Amino acid sequence: MVLKVAVLQMRSVNRAYDENIKTIMDKMTEAKRNNADILLLPECFITGYDLTIDNNSAIDEDDLAPLCKQAKNLGIGLVATAVTKGKSSPQNSAFIIDKDGNILMKYSKVHTCDFADEKVLESGEKFKVCDFDGIKIGIMICYDREYPESARILMLKGAEIILVPNDCGSMRPRLQALSTRAYENMCGVAMANPNGKNAGNSCAYSPICWDSNGECVDNTLLLADAYSEGLFYAEFDMDKIRAYREREMMGNTFRKVKSYSELLNDEIQYPFVNM
């Protein structure tokens, strides 16, 4: 079994909801033509990453109807991203839509950037995993990936593949972190980022970091440049990934959880008080 992910590297237009949905539908058609199973969008693609949106102007699931219909017509999945309605303030969310046009899961960003513009957003409360065509998929959104706990919790919830809608720059250390998230959790990882100066670098990493003989292998499946716009593709060989998970010692193996209590301590100590 192979999961082929189409990764969109492109910047959408702020507040141009209809235009952005049309772009997504066109890219779904292109991705299907290239035999992709699912299309991954950058962060907040439908609405644009425009945090002046109030809760009434944010989208909800009903606004995804054209994309659900396109998914069903084409037989392709989609990770749709937008600023969405929250309880009292907007959220930064991603929806996984299956090949039959059903919304499998809505995930709202847990690690909102509360030191910056995202302080106006309502954070999500938990990480989620769903079954997409027999493959367990989890979502991290942008700043979520800065915290190793995000991917670790997704792995503990059964994720085999982690998809990452993203919108930021200074990608080099973040690429290294995503490769590490794949390695330490034995999960495939793919990230979509808008193109541009100091941006782009959409990527995908296999969890397989050494072969059956113990020889190190490059786990990079995809690494785009900064400026190119369009679709890039990554194939995850699920049979090889599952066999690797069965024989190797990372992931949920040999963890000493009795020593992890400090992970739940929310006290902020010097020097981490600058925000």
N, C-alpha and C positions, 0 to 999 in steps of 0.2 A: 504494500500500500504506500502510495506517494501522495503527500499533500503539496500541491503547487500553489504558492502564494504570489499574487501579483501585488507589488508594492508601488504605490503612487507617490512620486516625488514631484510636487507641484504646490504652488500657493493659490488658495482660493481667494475670492473677492469678498471683502467684509460686507455683510448685510445683503448680499445678492443671492438670496436663498434659491430662487428659481434657476438662476444661471449656474449656480454651483451644483444643484441637483441634476441639471442637464449634463454638466461635465461628468458627474459621477456615472450617469447612465451610459454616456458614450464610452467611458473608460471600462465599465463593466462589459460592454459589448466587445471592446478590444481585448480585454483580459480573457473572456470566454473563447474568443477566436484563437487565442494562444494557449488554450486548454488549462487555464488556471481554475482552481477550485474555489478560491476566495480572494477578494480584493481588499487590501488594507489601505486606509486613507490616513493622511496626517491628522493631527489634532484639530478639532473644531472646524472641519472642512465645510460642512453645510452652511454654517452661520458666518464663517470666518472667525479668527481669534480676536473678537471684538468684545471686550469686557465691559463696554458701556451698555450692553443689552440688559434691560430690566427683565424681571421674571415673566411678565406678561408677553414680552416680545420673543422670549426663548421658545424653542420648539418642543413638541411632545411626540409621543409615538405615532399619533395620527398623521403627522406631517411626513412620516416615512413611507406612506402608502405607495407613492410612485416607485420608490426604490425596492420595496417588497415585491411589487408587481413585476418589475424588471428582473429581479433575482429569480422569481418563479418562471418567467418566460424564457430566460436564458439558461437556467439551471446553474447558477453561480452564487456563491456566498458573498457576503459583504460585511466589513466592519465600518459602519457609518458613524461619523463623529460630529458633534455639535455642542453648542451651549444650549442646555435643556432646562425646562422648568423644574425647580426644586420646591421644597415645602414653603420656603419664604424668600429664598434668593436663588439665582440661577446656579446650575451645576455644569461641570465640564464632563461630558459623557461620551460613551461609545456603546453602540448596539451591535450585537452579532446577529446577522440575518442569515438563515440557511438557504439551501438551494431550492426549497419549496416556497420561499418568501415569508417564512415564519420568523418572528423575532424571538431568538432563543434566550437572549440575556441583555439587560442594560446594566452597564457598570459606570459609576460616577467616580471621578478621580478622588482618591483618598488624600494623597499628598498635594493638596493645592499649595501654590506658592504664596503663603500668607505674608511673606516679606515684600511682596510686590503687588502688581495689579490684581492678582487672583485672590487677594484678601477679601474681595467683595463676594466671592463665590461660597456656596454651601458645599462642604466636603462630603464625599461619599463615606459610608460607614463600614464597608467591608469589601474584601476582594472576592471575586467570583470566578467560577469555572463552569463551562457548559460542554455538552457533547455535540460536536459538529461532525457529522458523517463518520461516527465511530472514533473520533479523535477528541481528546480532552483539551480544550483551548481556554486560556486565561488572558486577561487584558491588564496591561499597565499603561498609564497615560503619562508621558513626558516625565515630570519631576518624580513620579512614582519610582522610576528606575534608578534614581539616585540612592534609594534605600534598599539594601539587600533583603530586608524583611519582606518587601513586596513580592519579589519573585519566590522567596522561600515559602511564604504562605500559599501562593498559587501552586507550587509544587506539592506542598503537603495536602492541598485540596484535590490533587490528582492531575494537575495540568501537565500535558506532554509538550505543548507548544504555547509560547507566550507571544502575543502580538502587541506591538507598542506604537500607537499613534503619538506623534511627537511634533513639536514646533519650537525649536531653539537653535542656538549657535554653539560655537566652541565645542565641536563634536569629538575631537580626538580622545580626551579622557572618557567621554561617554560611550564611545565605541568600545574602548577597552573594558569598561564596566559591563556592557551588554554581553561581550564575549565571556566575561567571567560569570555573569548570571547563568549563561547557558552551561558552562563547564560545571559550576558548583551544584547546580540543581538538576543536571542531566535533562534539561528541557531545550527544545529548539526555540530560538528567539528571532523575530523579525521586527524591524522598526521602519516606519515611514516618516520622512521629514521633508518640509518644503525646501525647494532649491533656492540658492542665492549665496551671496558672499558670506563666508563663515558659517554656512548652513549645509543643507543637503546631506550627503553621506548616508542616505538610506542604506540599510544593511540587513543581513541575516546571518545567524551563526548556528551551526550544528552543536549539539552537546558532545559529539564524538571528538575527543581530543587526543586519543591514541588508539592504535589499531589492536587487533587481537594478539599481536606479538609484543605489545607494550611500546611500540614506536610512536613518537609524537606525530600528529598530523595537523595540518592547518584546518581549523574548524570554520573558516570564513566561507559562506555560501554566496554572499552578495556584499559588495561594497561599491556604492555609486560615488561619483564625484560630487562636488559642491553645486555645480551650476546646471547640469543636465536636467531637463524637464521631461517627465513621461513615466511610463511603466517599466519596472524592473521585476525580475522573477527569481524566486528561490524555491527549490524543491527539497522537501524533507522526506527522506526515506524512512517511513515509520517502522518498517520491519527491522531495519538496521538499528534505529534508535531504541526500539523496545528490547532488542537483543542486547544492546550495549548497557541499557539500564539494568537488565537482569544479572549481568556479570560484573559490573564495576561497583566501586565503593563510595561514590558521592551520593548526592540526593538525600533521601531519608534513611540513611544507613549509618550506624555507629555514632549517632549524635548523643551527646551527654546533656540531656535536657534538664537534669537536676541542677546544673550549673548556670542556667540561662535566666534566672529570675530578674537580674538587672535589666534585661530587655524590656520589662514592663514598668520600670521606674521612670516616671515622666519629669523628675526634677532636672532642671537645667543648671549646670554648674559652669563656672569660669573654666576656659575662655569662651564658651559657647553662649554668650549672652549679648552678642552684638546686634541682635535683631529686636 
